[in-house]
Amino acid sequence: MVTNTPETILLASEIAERNLLSFWDALIIAAARQGGAKTILTEDLNHGQLIEDIRIENPFLIH
C-alpha cells in the first residue's frame, strides 16, 4: 500500500508536467512508481503507453 505524502504530491506534479497528464492521472502514476509497480491496469490512459517506466494496459481490450 502506498500512502500519499507531500513527496508523492510533488512527484505527481512533476509527472503531470513532463507527460502532459492531469494531476489525478499523474498521482496514480506517482503512487504506482513509489510502490514499485511495473504495470497499471486502466481504461483511462492509452493502452501500451509507457509513462515513467510504467506500462499502461487496458484490461477491457480484446487481444
MOGIZI-V602286 format. One record per helix or strand of 2 or more residues. SS is the DSSP state (H for helix, E for strand). FROM is the first residue (numbers start at 1). LEN is the number of residues. Records with the same first field share a line. If there is no record, write none. Layout:
SS: FROM-LEN / FROM-LEN
//
This chain:
H: 6-14 / 23-12
E: 39-3 / 50-2 / 54-4
//
